[in-house]
Amino acid sequence: MGEFQVEDKKKQTIIPIGPYHPLQEEAEYFKLYVEGEKVTKLDIELGYQHRGIEKLCETRHFDQVVFLVERICGICSCSHPFAHVNAVEDLCGVDVPIRAKYIRCIIAELERLHSHLLWLGLAGHFLGYNTVWMWAWKYREPVLDICEFITGNRNHYAMFKIGGVRQDIDNNDIPQINKMCDDLIPALDMFKGAVMDDPVIHARTKGVGILTKQEAIDYCVVGPTARASGVDIDVRRDDPCAAYPLVDWKVIVTPNGDVFDKVVVRVLEMYESVKIIKGCLEGLKKEPKGEIDAKVKSFPPGEGIGHYEAPRGEVFHYVLSDGANRPARYKVRAPSYMNIPSNQVACTRGTISDAAITLAAVDPCYCCTERSAVLDEKTNKKIFGWEDLLRLSQEKTERIKKRIPLNPPFVPTEPTSVKGEY
């Protein structure tokens, strides 16, 4: 924390949030400029966990990239593969079998339930309402159980492949999956009642962190952050893929743009996710058991674009192919990359106590957003390339190894014995 003079000679205080903070899941740094309790300005500094995913994609086979992009975000470990296969199928002109389309939507909507419940629990924790936290995370478990029942994995489902899916869903298992979904409804009713009726939640979220519809458009926000501000967008409806146009569901939009509406949108979207899953299960029952894979064998030169409505909003993948079996260039734009900058206006209408929940209300994923470039500030020219960064990293590792032995010698000690009774 520090103080500085501004032009009008008023004293302002800088309050840091991060790089590590108990109310932020990942490393980031926000500087709050405050006058008394009022936040007047917000500086955002990211870039603490760049992992070079895009560059790594260029060194992997197209099919291996599916598993790599699953690791961009644990809670979006279906959304990124969804956008990836859409991009490569766009490149190849592939038509996915109908059964695979239903299965893709089932897995994706289970992930949306998982993500929204996780965020709802964290929101309760941020507000000091730990009962909501514990109950939300309790009911994440049945969702993860369904994921494990279908795919064998609670996370990183490894279900997607270019041209289809890797595993079928047995029609004999559909009644069990249906029952597991039906069992979620009472829990969703409980959360809906808590959000709509609890005066504590209302007091801490209504009128807090407001992002107006025009500001949402100006900042190009996506997903629940946009829909909570009255912007009626959803990739699943606006550019439908897989089985979304084959089942009945609706887009949830609210008008106020505050933290309360961001909670409401996510709670009501969970009902729609259950509706989509059950609609897809009905589709599977009617669809005869058959192909789930278009069996793509080659990748022509050209470009492919794929996007999908992740739990946080539109995720976008671009692939450039030179005709080889791996991408020549790969580009990812995650939804948090668009949503986080909107905090520059959403945070500056409130107080210090509102800042953390406002920052968290966009459900940020900081590791999704990371980009790395080393530029000369004056000329805007690149100073270091990929090989230079790799060399600098290796040189730093060698310097650290000289200072700190990574494998200290093992010194055996004499065994000790304890005599007597406990």
N, C-alpha and C positions, 0 to 999 in steps of 0.2 A: 504494500500500500504506500502511496506517496502523494505529495501535493505539487501543484504547478500553477503558474499564473496564466490566464488567458487574456485576450485582447481587452476585454472590458474590465480587467483588473479584479474580477471575481475569482475567489479561490475555488478550485475543483480538486476532488480527490480521485485517485485511480484505485479501484479495487480489482485485484486479479481473481479470475475464476480459472483454475488450471495452472500448468498443464495437467496436473492430476487433482481431481476434485471428487469428493464422495458422491456428488449428485450428477456426475457425468461418467458414462460407462467406459469411455476411451480417452486417450490423451488429446487435448486441445487447449488453447489458451484464449480466453476472452478478457479484454480489459474494459471494465465499466468505468466511465467517467461520470461522477456523481456530484451533485450539489445538495448537500444535506442527505436526504433519503431518496431524492429523485435522480433517476438515471437520465443523463443528457446525451450520451454518445456511447457507442459500442464499437470496439475494434476487435476483429476476428483474425486469429493467427492459427492456421492449421499446418499440416505437413510434418507431424511428429512420427508417422508410421507408414511412410511410403514403402511399398513392397515390390514395385516393378512388375505388376501382374501383366500389363499390356505387352511389355517387352518379353516376358516369359512365354506368352501365348505364341510369339513368333518362332519359338524353339520347339513347339510341341505339335504333334499330329492333330488334325481337326477334332478327332474323337477324344484325344487326351485333353484338349482345351475345355471340354465339358466338365471334367473333374477339377481342372484348375480354377475355372471361374466360379464353381461351387464354393470355393474357399475365399472368395472376395468378402463374403459376409455370411456368418453362420445362420442368421435369421432370414436371409434371402438366398439360401442355398438351393432353392428351386427357381427363383426369379431370374437370376443371372444365366443359368443353363437354358431357361425358357427363351430368353432374348437371344442367346448364342445360337441355339438350334434354329430359331426363326430367321436369323441373319444368314446362316449357311444354307438353309433351305431356300431362302430368297435367291442366294447366289446360284444354287443348283437347279432351281425350278422344280422342287420336289413337292408332291402331294402326299400328306401324311395319312395313313389309314384311319378310318373313323374311330375305331376302338382305341387307338393310341391317343386320339384327340380327347376322348372322354377321360382317359386315365391321367393325361397331363393336367387337365383342369382339376381333377380330384386332389392330386398331390399339391397343386398350387394353392388351392383354397384351404386345404389343411394347414399349409404354411402360413397363410394369411391369419387364420384363427390363432395359431401359435404366436405369431408376431404381435397381433393386437392384444392378446391376453398378457404377453410379457410386458408390453408397453403400459397397459392399464395397471398392472401390478407395480411397476416402477413409478408411475404417476402417483399412485397412492402412497408409496414410500417417500417420494419427494415432498408430498404434502404433510407428511407425518401421520398418515392414515394407514397404519401398518396392517389393519384388518383387511382392507382391500388388497393390499400387497399379498398377504398370505393366501387369501381365497383365490385371487387371480392365478397365482402360481400353482395352487392346488389343482385348478381345473385346466391348466396347461398339460398336466400329466396324461389325462385321457386322450387329448389330441395327439400327443407324442406317441401314446400307445397305438392309436390308429395308424399313424405313420409307420411305426415299427411292424404292425400287423401286415400292412400292405407291402412295404419295401424291404423290411428287415433292418431298417435304420431309424433311429429317433431324429437324426439330423444328417445333413449331407446325404440325401436319399439315393443318389446314384441311379436314378430312374430314367433320366433323359438321354437320348442319343439322337444323332442327326438322322431324320427320317422316321422317328417313332419313339418308342420306349423300350426299356430293357426287360421288363417283366409285365406279364398280364395279371389281371385281377380275376380270380376264379369266380364264376357266377355263384357258386355255392357259398362263397364268403360274403356276398352282398348283403344278406339279411343281418349278419353280425356287424358289418360296417354301418348299416342303417341304424341299428339299435344304438351303437356307440354315439352316432351323431344325435339321435333323439335324446339321449341321456344328457347332452350338453345344454339343451334348451332351458331346463330349470335354472342352471347356473347363469346363463345369459340373462334370464329374467331377473335374477337376483342382482346382477351388476347393473342392469338397466334401472331397476328400482332404486338402487343406491345412488346412481348418478343423478337421476331425475328428482329424487326426493330429499337427499341428505343436505341439510343447511351448511354443514362444514365444507363439503365439496363446492357448493354454490358460492360460498363466501370467498373461497380461495381461487376460484377459476372464472367466475363470471366477470366480464369487463376487464380481464387480465390478459396482457399480451395480444392485444387486438391487431389483426392484419386485415385491412379493408379489402374489398373486392378489387378496387383499382390497384392497390399496392400489390396484391397477389398477382395480378396480371403484369404489372411493371417488373416484378422480380422473377416472373416466369416460374412460380412455385408449382408443384405437382402433388398429386395424391391427396390424402386426407387434409393436408395443409391447405391446398387450393379449394377443395370441396367444402371445408369448414368456413371459407370466406365467400361462399356463394358462386364459385367458379365451377360450372357443371362440365367437368372433363373426366374421362376414364378410358384408358386405352382398350380395356376389355370390350367396351361398347363402341367406341369411336373408330377403332381399327381392329375389329374382332379377329381372333385367331382361335385355333383349337375348337373346342365345343361350346364356347361362350354364346355364339348366336343360336345354338340349338336348345338352350335351356332358359327358363324364365327367372329373371332377377332384375333388380333395379339399382340405379346409382343413388347413393345417399348424399344430399347436399343440404347444408345449413347456412344461414345468412350472416351470422354475427362476427365470425373470424376470431373469437377469443379462445382461451384455453378450454373453456367449458364446451364449446362447439366442436373442438378437435377431439374431445373425449366422446361426445355424443356420436360423431360420425363413425368413429372406430367401433363403438359398441353396436350401433345399428348395422354396420357392415358385417359384423360377425353373423348376424341372422341371415344376411344375404349369402354369405359363404356356405352356411349349412344348406340353404336352399339350392345353391349351385351343385354342391356335392351330391345331394339326394337326387337332383335332376339328372346328373351324369350317371349315377348308379342305375337309375331307371333306363337310361339310354343303353347302358351296357347289357342290361337284361334283355332288351329287345334286339340288340345287335348280335348276330351269330358269332360264336367264337372263331376268330380268324387271325389275319395278319395284324401285327402290331409294329411292323418295321418295314419301311420302304426299301431298305438295303441299298443305301447310297455307296457306290464303289469309287467314284472319281469326283474331282472338284475342278470345274472349269475356271479359267482366268476371268476376273471381273470383280464386281463389288456386291456386297450383300448388306442389307440393313434389317435389323430385328429389334423390336421393342416389346415391352410387356408391362402391365400394371402391377408392379411389386407392392407389398404392403405399404411402403412409404411413398409410392408414386411411380411414374414412368421410369423404367430403366432401359437404356439404349445401348445397343452393341453394333459396331460397324466392323466388317471384315473385308480386307482386300486380298484377293488371290491372284497368284501368277501362274496357276495351273499345277503347282506342286501339292504335296499332301499336308502342308501346314500354311498358316496365314503369312502373307508378306507384310501385312500391317494390321494391327488390331487396336480398336478404340472402344472404351467403355465410358458411359456417362451415367452415374448412379443418381437416384433422386435426391439424396442429401446434398449433392453438389449444387442443386438448384434451391433447395429449401433453407439451408443454413444462412445464406446471406440476408434472408428476409428478417432475421433477428435484429438487424441494424435499425429497423423501424419498430418492430414489435416490442423490443425491450425498452425503447426510449420513452414510452408513455407511462412507465410504471416505476415502482420503487425497487430498492435493492432486494427486498424479500421476495419480489415477484420474478426476479431475473432468472433464477435457476429453473423454475418450472416453465417459464416462457421458452428458455433455450431447449428444454427437454420436450416441449410440446410438439415440435416438428419430428420427433422420433429420430434424432440424428444418428447416422452411422458414419463416423469420421474416417475409418479405414477405407470405406467405399469411395471417399472423395479425393484421396490423395493424388497429387500430381507432383512431379519433380522437374525443375528446370533451373539451371544456373546461368543467369544473365548479367551482363554489365548494366548497371542501373542507368548510366548516362546514354549509352549507345543502343541499349536493348538488344545487343548481340549475344549469341550463345558463347559462354566461356568454356564450359566442359561438355564433352559428349559422353555417350554411354561407356566407352572404354576408359575414359579419363576417370569417371566416377567409380568404376570397378577397380581401377588401379589404386586410387586414393583410399578406397575402403580396405583393400588388401594390405596396403602399406600401413594403415592405422592398426589393423589387426596384428601385424608383425611387431609394431612398437609396443602394443599392449602385452603381447606374449612375452616380450623380453622383460617387462616390468613385473608381470604377475605370472608365475608358473601355472599353466593350465592343469597339469597333472603332478601335484607335489608327491615326492617319494613317500611310499607307505612305510611307516615305522611300526613294527609289531610291538605290542605291549604284553607284559606278563598277564595271564588270566588271573582274575581275582575270584575269590570264593567267599561266601557269606555263611557263617556257621550260626546255628541256633534256630529257634523257632520264630515264625511270624505271628 
